[in-house]
Amino acid sequence: MSEGAPEIPIVCPACDTRTRIPFPEVEETVARHNEELHDGRSVASVDPDVFDQLADYVAADLGLLEES
Ligand SMILES: [Zn+2]
């Protein structure tokens, strides 16, 4: 990944938080947030609306769709 990597909206309903994270850091950031704040539960996640759009060109590539 180089400059121009898309920033991905992350939402955490429990924290009422919405933030944007450069794509390459999304998985690690979400995992860390959930581990530190939510005992490892999958509370924070990529905004579902955006996730659908991204799925077309990145998610399949990076394995984001393989969860569970
Ligand atoms: Zn949270």
N, CA, C, O and the ligand as a Tripos MOL2 file, in Angstrom:
@<TRIPOS>MOLECULE
protein
  273   271    69     0     0
PROTEIN
NO_CHARGES

@<TRIPOS>ATOM
      1 N           0.8540   -1.2100    0.0000 N.3       1 MET1
      2 CA          0.0000    0.0000    0.0000 C.3       1 MET1
      3 C           0.8830    1.2510    0.0000 C.2       1 MET1
      4 O           1.9180    1.2950    0.6660 O.2       1 MET1
      5 N           0.4690    2.2380   -0.7370 N.am      2 SER2
      6 CA          1.2270    3.4750   -0.7670 C.3       2 SER2
      7 C           0.2820    4.6210   -0.4670 C.2       2 SER2
      8 O          -0.8340    4.3980    0.0020 O.2       2 SER2
      9 N           0.7090    5.8270   -0.7280 N.am      3 GLU3
     10 CA         -0.1890    6.9650   -0.5300 C.3       3 GLU3
     11 C          -1.4370    6.7810   -1.3860 C.2       3 GLU3
     12 O          -1.3940    6.1650   -2.4510 O.2       3 GLU3
     13 N          -2.5270    7.3170   -0.9080 N.am      4 GLY4
     14 CA         -3.7540    7.1290   -1.6430 C.3       4 GLY4
     15 C          -4.5580    5.9480   -1.1480 C.2       4 GLY4
     16 O          -5.6430    5.6810   -1.6640 O.2       4 GLY4
     17 N          -4.0530    5.2400   -0.1620 N.am      5 ALA5
     18 CA         -4.8580    4.1750    0.4340 C.3       5 ALA5
     19 C          -6.1100    4.8090    1.0150 C.2       5 ALA5
     20 O          -6.0310    5.8430    1.6770 O.2       5 ALA5
     21 N          -7.2560    4.2050    0.7750 N.am      6 PRO6
     22 CA         -8.5050    4.7910    1.2420 C.3       6 PRO6
     23 C          -8.5860    4.7760    2.7620 C.2       6 PRO6
     24 O          -8.0720    3.8700    3.4180 O.2       6 PRO6
     25 N          -9.2430    5.7970    3.3110 N.am      7 GLU7
     26 CA         -9.5060    5.7980    4.7470 C.3       7 GLU7
     27 C         -10.8720    5.1730    4.9770 C.2       7 GLU7
     28 O         -11.8450    5.5200    4.3070 O.2       7 GLU7
     29 N         -10.9360    4.2680    5.9100 N.am      8 ILE8
     30 CA        -12.1330    3.4680    6.1250 C.3       8 ILE8
     31 C         -12.8390    3.9210    7.3930 C.2       8 ILE8
     32 O         -12.2040    4.0150    8.4430 O.2       8 ILE8
     33 N         -14.1380    4.2050    7.3240 N.am      9 PRO9
     34 CA        -14.8720    4.5660    8.5330 C.3       9 PRO9
     35 C         -15.0610    3.3510    9.4440 C.2       9 PRO9
     36 O         -15.4930    2.2800    9.0170 O.2       9 PRO9
     37 N         -14.7200    3.5640   10.7110 N.am     10 ILE10
     38 CA        -14.9100    2.5260   11.7150 C.3      10 ILE10
     39 C         -15.9670    3.0120   12.6960 C.2      10 ILE10
     40 O         -15.9330    4.1660   13.1220 O.2      10 ILE10
     41 N         -16.8880    2.1590   13.0500 N.am     11 VAL11
     42 CA        -17.9180    2.5480   14.0110 C.3      11 VAL11
     43 C         -17.8650    1.6080   15.2060 C.2      11 VAL11
     44 O         -17.6530    0.4030   15.0650 O.2      11 VAL11
     45 N         -18.0690    2.2000   16.4120 N.am     12 CYS12
     46 CA        -18.1960    1.3840   17.6100 C.3      12 CYS12
     47 C         -19.4420    1.8360   18.3550 C.2      12 CYS12
     48 O         -19.4170    2.8650   19.0300 O.2      12 CYS12
     49 N         -20.5150    1.0960   18.2440 N.am     13 PRO13
     50 CA        -21.7740    1.4980   18.8750 C.3      13 PRO13
     51 C         -21.6540    1.6270   20.3880 C.2      13 PRO13
     52 O         -22.2900    2.4920   20.9900 O.2      13 PRO13
     53 N         -20.8510    0.7820   20.9960 N.am     14 ALA14
     54 CA        -20.7190    0.8000   22.4500 C.3      14 ALA14
     55 C         -20.0470    2.0850   22.9220 C.2      14 ALA14
     56 O         -20.4160    2.6260   23.9640 O.2      14 ALA14
     57 N         -19.0930    2.5670   22.1890 N.am     15 CYS15
     58 CA        -18.3640    3.7800   22.5550 C.3      15 CYS15
     59 C         -18.9830    5.0100   21.9020 C.2      15 CYS15
     60 O         -18.5670    6.1360   22.1720 O.2      15 CYS15
     61 N         -19.9670    4.7970   21.0530 N.am     16 ASP16
     62 CA        -20.5460    5.8770   20.2720 C.3      16 ASP16
     63 C         -19.4460    6.6140   19.5210 C.2      16 ASP16
     64 O         -19.3970    7.8440   19.5010 O.2      16 ASP16
     65 N         -18.5790    5.8440   18.9140 N.am     17 THR17
     66 CA        -17.4070    6.3880   18.2400 C.3      17 THR17
     67 C         -17.4840    6.1200   16.7470 C.2      17 THR17
     68 O         -17.9160    5.0580   16.2990 O.2      17 THR17
     69 N         -17.0520    7.1170   16.0000 N.am     18 ARG18
     70 CA        -16.9340    6.9390   14.5570 C.3      18 ARG18
     71 C         -15.6380    7.6100   14.1390 C.2      18 ARG18
     72 O         -15.4180    8.7830   14.4410 O.2      18 ARG18
     73 N         -14.7830    6.8770   13.4490 N.am     19 THR19
     74 CA        -13.4950    7.4380   13.0870 C.3      19 THR19
     75 C         -13.0570    6.8660   11.7580 C.2      19 THR19
     76 O         -13.6190    5.8860   11.2700 O.2      19 THR19
     77 N         -12.0590    7.4810   11.1850 N.am     20 ARG20
     78 CA        -11.5640    6.9880    9.8970 C.3      20 ARG20
     79 C         -10.1160    6.5500   10.0570 C.2      20 ARG20
     80 O          -9.3130    7.2300   10.6970 O.2      20 ARG20
     81 N          -9.8000    5.4200    9.4730 N.am     21 ILE21
     82 CA         -8.4820    4.8250    9.6220 C.3      21 ILE21
     83 C          -7.9840    4.4290    8.2480 C.2      21 ILE21
     84 O          -8.7400    3.8840    7.4440 O.2      21 ILE21
     85 N          -6.7000    4.7030    7.9670 N.am     22 PRO22
     86 CA         -6.1490    4.2580    6.6780 C.3      22 PRO22
     87 C          -6.3260    2.7520    6.5240 C.2      22 PRO22
     88 O          -6.1230    1.9960    7.4730 O.2      22 PRO22
     89 N          -6.6940    2.3360    5.3590 N.am     23 PHE23
     90 CA         -7.0740    0.9440    5.1450 C.3      23 PHE23
     91 C          -6.0810   -0.0800    5.6920 C.2      23 PHE23
     92 O          -6.4960   -1.0550    6.3180 O.2      23 PHE23
     93 N          -4.7750    0.1170    5.4720 N.am     24 PRO24
     94 CA         -3.8260   -0.9160    5.9230 C.3      24 PRO24
     95 C          -3.8450   -1.1220    7.4370 C.2      24 PRO24
     96 O          -3.3830   -2.1560    7.9190 O.2      24 PRO24
     97 N          -4.3730   -0.1550    8.1960 N.am     25 GLU25
     98 CA         -4.3400   -0.2620    9.6560 C.3      25 GLU25
     99 C          -5.6760   -0.6960   10.2450 C.2      25 GLU25
    100 O          -5.8020   -0.8590   11.4590 O.2      25 GLU25
    101 N          -6.6550   -0.8800    9.3980 N.am     26 VAL26
    102 CA         -8.0050   -1.0970    9.9030 C.3      26 VAL26
    103 C          -8.1130   -2.3540   10.7600 C.2      26 VAL26
    104 O          -8.6030   -2.3040   11.8880 O.2      26 VAL26
    105 N          -7.6680   -3.4460   10.2350 N.am     27 GLU27
    106 CA         -7.8530   -4.7080   10.9550 C.3      27 GLU27
    107 C          -7.1670   -4.6680   12.3080 C.2      27 GLU27
    108 O          -7.7430   -5.0780   13.3170 O.2      27 GLU27
    109 N          -5.9330   -4.1730   12.3280 N.am     28 GLU28
    110 CA         -5.1870   -4.1360   13.5790 C.3      28 GLU28
    111 C          -5.8350   -3.1750   14.5710 C.2      28 GLU28
    112 O          -5.9390   -3.4740   15.7600 O.2      28 GLU28
    113 N          -6.2680   -2.0230   14.0740 N.am     29 THR29
    114 CA         -6.8570   -1.0290   14.9570 C.3      29 THR29
    115 C          -8.1640   -1.5110   15.5600 C.2      29 THR29
    116 O          -8.4030   -1.3280   16.7540 O.2      29 THR29
    117 N          -8.9970   -2.1170   14.7580 N.am     30 VAL30
    118 CA        -10.2740   -2.6340   15.2490 C.3      30 VAL30
    119 C         -10.0360   -3.7580   16.2560 C.2      30 VAL30
    120 O         -10.6810   -3.8100   17.3030 O.2      30 VAL30
    121 N          -9.1160   -4.6460   15.9320 N.am     31 ALA31
    122 CA         -8.8360   -5.7610   16.8310 C.3      31 ALA31
    123 C          -8.3270   -5.2500   18.1760 C.2      31 ALA31
    124 O          -8.7240   -5.7490   19.2280 O.2      31 ALA31
    125 N          -7.4420   -4.2460   18.1340 N.am     32 ARG32
    126 CA         -6.8760   -3.7120   19.3660 C.3      32 ARG32
    127 C          -7.9500   -3.0130   20.1860 C.2      32 ARG32
    128 O          -8.0120   -3.1790   21.4040 O.2      32 ARG32
    129 N          -8.7910   -2.2370   19.5260 N.am     33 HIS33
    130 CA         -9.8710   -1.5450   20.2180 C.3      33 HIS33
    131 C         -10.7760   -2.5540   20.9240 C.2      33 HIS33
    132 O         -11.1020   -2.3830   22.0990 O.2      33 HIS33
    133 N         -11.1690   -3.5770   20.2270 N.am     34 ASN34
    134 CA        -12.0650   -4.5660   20.8190 C.3      34 ASN34
    135 C         -11.3900   -5.3250   21.9630 C.2      34 ASN34
    136 O         -12.0350   -5.6660   22.9540 O.2      34 ASN34
    137 N         -10.1230   -5.5800   21.8220 N.am     35 GLU35
    138 CA         -9.4120   -6.2930   22.8870 C.3      35 GLU35
    139 C          -9.2860   -5.4360   24.1310 C.2      35 GLU35
    140 O          -9.5020   -5.9060   25.2490 O.2      35 GLU35
    141 N          -8.9340   -4.1730   23.9280 N.am     36 GLU36
    142 CA         -8.6500   -3.3110   25.0820 C.3      36 GLU36
    143 C          -9.9240   -2.8100   25.7450 C.2      36 GLU36
    144 O          -9.9550   -2.6320   26.9630 O.2      36 GLU36
    145 N         -10.9660   -2.5830   24.9710 N.am     37 LEU37
    146 CA        -12.1630   -1.9370   25.5150 C.3      37 LEU37
    147 C         -13.3560   -2.8720   25.6490 C.2      37 LEU37
    148 O         -14.2890   -2.5850   26.3980 O.2      37 LEU37
    149 N         -13.3300   -3.9660   24.9410 N.am     38 HIS38
    150 CA        -14.5310   -4.8060   24.9160 C.3      38 HIS38
    151 C         -14.2200   -6.2840   25.1340 C.2      38 HIS38
    152 O         -14.9470   -7.1570   24.6590 O.2      38 HIS38
    153 N         -13.1390   -6.5560   25.8540 N.am     39 ASP39
    154 CA        -12.8060   -7.9410   26.2070 C.3      39 ASP39
    155 C         -12.7580   -8.8550   24.9900 C.2      39 ASP39
    156 O         -13.0990  -10.0350   25.0780 O.2      39 ASP39
    157 N         -12.3370   -8.3130   23.8680 N.am     40 GLY40
    158 CA        -12.1510   -9.1470   22.6900 C.3      40 GLY40
    159 C         -13.4190   -9.3910   21.8890 C.2      40 GLY40
    160 O         -13.3830  -10.0600   20.8570 O.2      40 GLY40
    161 N         -14.5350   -8.8550   22.3540 N.am     41 ARG41
    162 CA        -15.7620   -9.0120   21.5670 C.3      41 ARG41
    163 C         -15.7080   -8.1230   20.3280 C.2      41 ARG41
    164 O         -15.0600   -7.0760   20.3410 O.2      41 ARG41
    165 N         -16.3750   -8.5270   19.2760 N.am     42 SER42
    166 CA        -16.3480   -7.7530   18.0360 C.3      42 SER42
    167 C         -17.3960   -6.6560   18.0800 C.2      42 SER42
    168 O         -18.4620   -6.7690   17.4750 O.2      42 SER42
    169 N         -17.0750   -5.5910   18.8080 N.am     43 VAL43
    170 CA        -18.0180   -4.4850   18.9520 C.3      43 VAL43
    171 C         -17.7600   -3.4450   17.8610 C.2      43 VAL43
    172 O         -18.6570   -3.1140   17.0860 O.2      43 VAL43
    173 N         -16.5530   -2.9430   17.8070 N.am     44 ALA44
    174 CA        -16.1990   -2.0060   16.7440 C.3      44 ALA44
    175 C         -16.0130   -2.7630   15.4420 C.2      44 ALA44
    176 O         -15.5600   -3.9070   15.4340 O.2      44 ALA44
    177 N         -16.3700   -2.1070   14.3320 N.am     45 SER45
    178 CA        -16.2000   -2.7480   13.0370 C.3      45 SER45
    179 C         -16.2150   -1.6940   11.9490 C.2      45 SER45
    180 O         -16.5190   -0.5270   12.1960 O.2      45 SER45
    181 N         -15.8850   -2.1190   10.7490 N.am     46 VAL46
    182 CA        -15.9930   -1.2320    9.6030 C.3      46 VAL46
    183 C         -17.4630   -0.8800    9.3950 C.2      46 VAL46
    184 O         -18.3450   -1.7320    9.5020 O.2      46 VAL46
    185 N         -17.7040    0.3870    9.0960 N.am     47 ASP47
    186 CA        -19.0650    0.8210    8.7740 C.3      47 ASP47
    187 C         -19.6650   -0.1250    7.7280 C.2      47 ASP47
    188 O         -19.1220   -0.2570    6.6310 O.2      47 ASP47
    189 N         -20.7650   -0.7720    8.0560 N.am     48 PRO48
    190 CA        -21.3290   -1.7840    7.1490 C.3      48 PRO48
    191 C         -21.6400   -1.2390    5.7560 C.2      48 PRO48
    192 O         -21.4480   -1.9340    4.7590 O.2      48 PRO48
    193 N         -22.1090   -0.0280    5.6900 N.am     49 ASP49
    194 CA        -22.4280    0.5380    4.3810 C.3      49 ASP49
    195 C         -21.1860    0.6300    3.5110 C.2      49 ASP49
    196 O         -21.1980    0.2790    2.3310 O.2      49 ASP49
    197 N         -20.1140    1.1120    4.1270 N.am     50 VAL50
    198 CA        -18.8760    1.2630    3.3740 C.3      50 VAL50
    199 C         -18.2740   -0.0900    3.0640 C.2      50 VAL50
    200 O         -17.7100   -0.3130    1.9920 O.2      50 VAL50
    201 N         -18.4040   -0.9860    4.0240 N.am     51 PHE51
    202 CA        -17.8400   -2.3150    3.8270 C.3      51 PHE51
    203 C         -18.3790   -2.9360    2.5500 C.2      51 PHE51
    204 O         -17.6310   -3.5530    1.7920 O.2      51 PHE51
    205 N         -19.6570   -2.7770    2.3120 N.am     52 ASP52
    206 CA        -20.2440   -3.3350    1.0960 C.3      52 ASP52
    207 C         -19.5780   -2.7680   -0.1470 C.2      52 ASP52
    208 O         -19.2920   -3.4910   -1.1020 O.2      52 ASP52
    209 N         -19.3380   -1.4790   -0.1200 N.am     53 GLN53
    210 CA        -18.7130   -0.8530   -1.2830 C.3      53 GLN53
    211 C         -17.2750   -1.3230   -1.4560 C.2      53 GLN53
    212 O         -16.8180   -1.5990   -2.5650 O.2      53 GLN53
    213 N         -16.5780   -1.4060   -0.3340 N.am     54 LEU54
    214 CA        -15.1770   -1.8010   -0.3880 C.3      54 LEU54
    215 C         -15.0130   -3.2420   -0.8330 C.2      54 LEU54
    216 O         -14.0280   -3.6080   -1.4730 O.2      54 LEU54
    217 N         -15.9860   -4.0370   -0.4860 N.am     55 ALA55
    218 CA        -15.8670   -5.4670   -0.7600 C.3      55 ALA55
    219 C         -15.5500   -5.7160   -2.2180 C.2      55 ALA55
    220 O         -14.8630   -6.6760   -2.5670 O.2      55 ALA55
    221 N         -16.0560   -4.8500   -3.0530 N.am     56 ASP56
    222 CA        -15.8400   -5.0320   -4.4830 C.3      56 ASP56
    223 C         -14.3660   -5.0430   -4.8520 C.2      56 ASP56
    224 O         -13.9540   -5.8020   -5.7290 O.2      56 ASP56
    225 N         -13.5820   -4.2260   -4.2070 N.am     57 TYR57
    226 CA        -12.2110   -4.1000   -4.6920 C.3      57 TYR57
    227 C         -11.1060   -4.3400   -3.6940 C.2      57 TYR57
    228 O          -9.9390   -4.3710   -4.0850 O.2      57 TYR57
    229 N         -11.4100   -4.5090   -2.4390 N.am     58 VAL58
    230 CA        -10.3040   -4.7710   -1.5260 C.3      58 VAL58
    231 C         -10.5290   -5.9230   -0.5610 C.2      58 VAL58
    232 O          -9.6060   -6.6920   -0.2950 O.2      58 VAL58
    233 N         -11.7130   -6.0530   -0.0420 N.am     59 ALA59
    234 CA        -11.9160   -7.0010    1.0480 C.3      59 ALA59
    235 C         -11.5730   -8.4230    0.6470 C.2      59 ALA59
    236 O         -10.9040   -9.1400    1.3910 O.2      59 ALA59
    237 N         -12.0230   -8.8250   -0.5100 N.am     60 ALA60
    238 CA        -11.7490  -10.1840   -0.9480 C.3      60 ALA60
    239 C         -10.2470  -10.3830   -1.0560 C.2      60 ALA60
    240 O          -9.7250  -11.4500   -0.7320 O.2      60 ALA60
    241 N          -9.5700   -9.3630   -1.5050 N.am     61 ASP61
    242 CA         -8.1420   -9.4200   -1.6830 C.3      61 ASP61
    243 C          -7.4010   -9.6490   -0.3700 C.2      61 ASP61
    244 O          -6.4300  -10.4030   -0.3220 O.2      61 ASP61
    245 N          -7.8610   -8.9960    0.6920 N.am     62 LEU62
    246 CA         -7.1170   -9.0210    1.9510 C.3      62 LEU62
    247 C          -7.7210   -9.9630    2.9700 C.2      62 LEU62
    248 O          -7.2430  -10.0400    4.1020 O.2      62 LEU62
    249 N          -8.7490  -10.6710    2.5920 N.am     63 GLY63
    250 CA         -9.2650  -11.6970    3.4790 C.3      63 GLY63
    251 C         -10.2190  -11.1890    4.5420 C.2      63 GLY63
    252 O         -10.5160  -11.9160    5.4890 O.2      63 GLY63
    253 N         -10.7120   -9.9580    4.4160 N.am     64 LEU64
    254 CA        -11.6070   -9.4270    5.4220 C.3      64 LEU64
    255 C         -12.9490  -10.1670    5.4450 C.2      64 LEU64
    256 O         -13.6890  -10.0940    6.4260 O.2      64 LEU64
    257 N         -13.2410  -10.8560    4.3900 N.am     65 LEU65
    258 CA        -14.5350  -11.5180    4.3280 C.3      65 LEU65
    259 C         -14.4720  -12.9450    4.8750 C.2      65 LEU65
    260 O         -15.4770  -13.6550    4.8960 O.2      65 LEU65
    261 N         -13.3010  -13.3480    5.3090 N.am     66 GLU66
    262 CA        -13.1650  -14.7270    5.7270 C.3      66 GLU66
    263 C         -13.5350  -14.9450    7.1860 C.2      66 GLU66
    264 O         -13.5910  -16.0850    7.6460 O.2      66 GLU66
    265 N         -13.7870  -13.8720    7.9150 N.am     67 GLU67
    266 CA        -14.0950  -13.9990    9.3440 C.3      67 GLU67
    267 C         -15.2870  -14.9200    9.5640 C.2      67 GLU67
    268 O         -16.3160  -14.8190    8.8960 O.2      67 GLU67
    269 N         -15.1190  -15.7780   10.4830 N.am     68 SER68
    270 CA        -16.1290  -16.7800   10.8460 C.3      68 SER68
    271 C         -16.6590  -17.4740    9.6130 C.2      68 SER68
    272 O         -17.5180  -18.3500    9.7180 O.2      68 SER68
    273 ZN        -15.5950    0.6250   21.5720 Zn       69 ZN69
@<TRIPOS>BOND
     1     1     2 1
     2     2     3 1
     3     3     4 2
     4     3     5 am
     5     5     6 1
     6     6     7 1
     7     7     8 2
     8     7     9 am
     9     9    10 1
    10    10    11 1
    11    11    12 2
    12    11    13 am
    13    13    14 1
    14    14    15 1
    15    15    16 2
    16    15    17 am
    17    17    18 1
    18    18    19 1
    19    19    20 2
    20    19    21 am
    21    21    22 1
    22    22    23 1
    23    23    24 2
    24    23    25 am
    25    25    26 1
    26    26    27 1
    27    27    28 2
    28    27    29 am
    29    29    30 1
    30    30    31 1
    31    31    32 2
    32    31    33 am
    33    33    34 1
    34    34    35 1
    35    35    36 2
    36    35    37 am
    37    37    38 1
    38    38    39 1
    39    39    40 2
    40    39    41 am
    41    41    42 1
    42    42    43 1
    43    43    44 2
    44    43    45 am
    45    45    46 1
    46    46    47 1
    47    47    48 2
    48    47    49 am
    49    49    50 1
    50    50    51 1
    51    51    52 2
    52    51    53 am
    53    53    54 1
    54    54    55 1
    55    55    56 2
    56    55    57 am
    57    57    58 1
    58    58    59 1
    59    59    60 2
    60    59    61 am
    61    61    62 1
    62    62    63 1
    63    63    64 2
    64    63    65 am
    65    65    66 1
    66    66    67 1
    67    67    68 2
    68    67    69 am
    69    69    70 1
    70    70    71 1
    71    71    72 2
    72    71    73 am
    73    73    74 1
    74    74    75 1
    75    75    76 2
    76    75    77 am
    77    77    78 1
    78    78    79 1
    79    79    80 2
    80    79    81 am
    81    81    82 1
    82    82    83 1
    83    83    84 2
    84    83    85 am
    85    85    86 1
    86    86    87 1
    87    87    88 2
    88    87    89 am
    89    89    90 1
    90    90    91 1
    91    91    92 2
    92    91    93 am
    93    93    94 1
    94    94    95 1
    95    95    96 2
    96    95    97 am
    97    97    98 1
    98    98    99 1
    99    99   100 2
   100    99   101 am
   101   101   102 1
   102   102   103 1
   103   103   104 2
   104   103   105 am
   105   105   106 1
   106   106   107 1
   107   107   108 2
   108   107   109 am
   109   109   110 1
   110   110   111 1
   111   111   112 2
   112   111   113 am
   113   113   114 1
   114   114   115 1
   115   115   116 2
   116   115   117 am
   117   117   118 1
   118   118   119 1
   119   119   120 2
   120   119   121 am
   121   121   122 1
   122   122   123 1
   123   123   124 2
   124   123   125 am
   125   125   126 1
   126   126   127 1
   127   127   128 2
   128   127   129 am
   129   129   130 1
   130   130   131 1
   131   131   132 2
   132   131   133 am
   133   133   134 1
   134   134   135 1
   135   135   136 2
   136   135   137 am
   137   137   138 1
   138   138   139 1
   139   139   140 2
   140   139   141 am
   141   141   142 1
   142   142   143 1
   143   143   144 2
   144   143   145 am
   145   145   146 1
   146   146   147 1
   147   147   148 2
   148   147   149 am
   149   149   150 1
   150   150   151 1
   151   151   152 2
   152   151   153 am
   153   153   154 1
   154   154   155 1
   155   155   156 2
   156   155   157 am
   157   157   158 1
   158   158   159 1
   159   159   160 2
   160   159   161 am
   161   161   162 1
   162   162   163 1
   163   163   164 2
   164   163   165 am
   165   165   166 1
   166   166   167 1
   167   167   168 2
   168   167   169 am
   169   169   170 1
   170   170   171 1
   171   171   172 2
   172   171   173 am
   173   173   174 1
   174   174   175 1
   175   175   176 2
   176   175   177 am
   177   177   178 1
   178   178   179 1
   179   179   180 2
   180   179   181 am
   181   181   182 1
   182   182   183 1
   183   183   184 2
   184   183   185 am
   185   185   186 1
   186   186   187 1
   187   187   188 2
   188   187   189 am
   189   189   190 1
   190   190   191 1
   191   191   192 2
   192   191   193 am
   193   193   194 1
   194   194   195 1
   195   195   196 2
   196   195   197 am
   197   197   198 1
   198   198   199 1
   199   199   200 2
   200   199   201 am
   201   201   202 1
   202   202   203 1
   203   203   204 2
   204   203   205 am
   205   205   206 1
   206   206   207 1
   207   207   208 2
   208   207   209 am
   209   209   210 1
   210   210   211 1
   211   211   212 2
   212   211   213 am
   213   213   214 1
   214   214   215 1
   215   215   216 2
   216   215   217 am
   217   217   218 1
   218   218   219 1
   219   219   220 2
   220   219   221 am
   221   221   222 1
   222   222   223 1
   223   223   224 2
   224   223   225 am
   225   225   226 1
   226   226   227 1
   227   227   228 2
   228   227   229 am
   229   229   230 1
   230   230   231 1
   231   231   232 2
   232   231   233 am
   233   233   234 1
   234   234   235 1
   235   235   236 2
   236   235   237 am
   237   237   238 1
   238   238   239 1
   239   239   240 2
   240   239   241 am
   241   241   242 1
   242   242   243 1
   243   243   244 2
   244   243   245 am
   245   245   246 1
   246   246   247 1
   247   247   248 2
   248   247   249 am
   249   249   250 1
   250   250   251 1
   251   251   252 2
   252   251   253 am
   253   253   254 1
   254   254   255 1
   255   255   256 2
   256   255   257 am
   257   257   258 1
   258   258   259 1
   259   259   260 2
   260   259   261 am
   261   261   262 1
   262   262   263 1
   263   263   264 2
   264   263   265 am
   265   265   266 1
   266   266   267 1
   267   267   268 2
   268   267   269 am
   269   269   270 1
   270   270   271 1
   271   271   272 2
@<TRIPOS>SUBSTRUCTURE
     1 MET1         2 RESIDUE 1 A MET
     2 SER2         6 RESIDUE 1 A SER
     3 GLU3        10 RESIDUE 1 A GLU
     4 GLY4        14 RESIDUE 1 A GLY
     5 ALA5        18 RESIDUE 1 A ALA
     6 PRO6        22 RESIDUE 1 A PRO
     7 GLU7        26 RESIDUE 1 A GLU
     8 ILE8        30 RESIDUE 1 A ILE
     9 PRO9        34 RESIDUE 1 A PRO
    10 ILE10       38 RESIDUE 1 A ILE
    11 VAL11       42 RESIDUE 1 A VAL
    12 CYS12       46 RESIDUE 1 A CYS
    13 PRO13       50 RESIDUE 1 A PRO
    14 ALA14       54 RESIDUE 1 A ALA
    15 CYS15       58 RESIDUE 1 A CYS
    16 ASP16       62 RESIDUE 1 A ASP
    17 THR17       66 RESIDUE 1 A THR
    18 ARG18       70 RESIDUE 1 A ARG
    19 THR19       74 RESIDUE 1 A THR
    20 ARG20       78 RESIDUE 1 A ARG
    21 ILE21       82 RESIDUE 1 A ILE
    22 PRO22       86 RESIDUE 1 A PRO
    23 PHE23       90 RESIDUE 1 A PHE
    24 PRO24       94 RESIDUE 1 A PRO
    25 GLU25       98 RESIDUE 1 A GLU
    26 VAL26      102 RESIDUE 1 A VAL
    27 GLU27      106 RESIDUE 1 A GLU
    28 GLU28      110 RESIDUE 1 A GLU
    29 THR29      114 RESIDUE 1 A THR
    30 VAL30      118 RESIDUE 1 A VAL
    31 ALA31      122 RESIDUE 1 A ALA
    32 ARG32      126 RESIDUE 1 A ARG
    33 HIS33      130 RESIDUE 1 A HIS
    34 ASN34      134 RESIDUE 1 A ASN
    35 GLU35      138 RESIDUE 1 A GLU
    36 GLU36      142 RESIDUE 1 A GLU
    37 LEU37      146 RESIDUE 1 A LEU
    38 HIS38      150 RESIDUE 1 A HIS
    39 ASP39      154 RESIDUE 1 A ASP
    40 GLY40      158 RESIDUE 1 A GLY
    41 ARG41      162 RESIDUE 1 A ARG
    42 SER42      166 RESIDUE 1 A SER
    43 VAL43      170 RESIDUE 1 A VAL
    44 ALA44      174 RESIDUE 1 A ALA
    45 SER45      178 RESIDUE 1 A SER
    46 VAL46      182 RESIDUE 1 A VAL
    47 ASP47      186 RESIDUE 1 A ASP
    48 PRO48      190 RESIDUE 1 A PRO
    49 ASP49      194 RESIDUE 1 A ASP
    50 VAL50      198 RESIDUE 1 A VAL
    51 PHE51      202 RESIDUE 1 A PHE
    52 ASP52      206 RESIDUE 1 A ASP
    53 GLN53      210 RESIDUE 1 A GLN
    54 LEU54      214 RESIDUE 1 A LEU
    55 ALA55      218 RESIDUE 1 A ALA
    56 ASP56      222 RESIDUE 1 A ASP
    57 TYR57      226 RESIDUE 1 A TYR
    58 VAL58      230 RESIDUE 1 A VAL
    59 ALA59      234 RESIDUE 1 A ALA
    60 ALA60      238 RESIDUE 1 A ALA
    61 ASP61      242 RESIDUE 1 A ASP
    62 LEU62      246 RESIDUE 1 A LEU
    63 GLY63      250 RESIDUE 1 A GLY
    64 LEU64      254 RESIDUE 1 A LEU
    65 LEU65      258 RESIDUE 1 A LEU
    66 GLU66      262 RESIDUE 1 A GLU
    67 GLU67      266 RESIDUE 1 A GLU
    68 SER68      270 RESIDUE 1 A SER
    69 ZN69       273 GROUP 0 **** ****
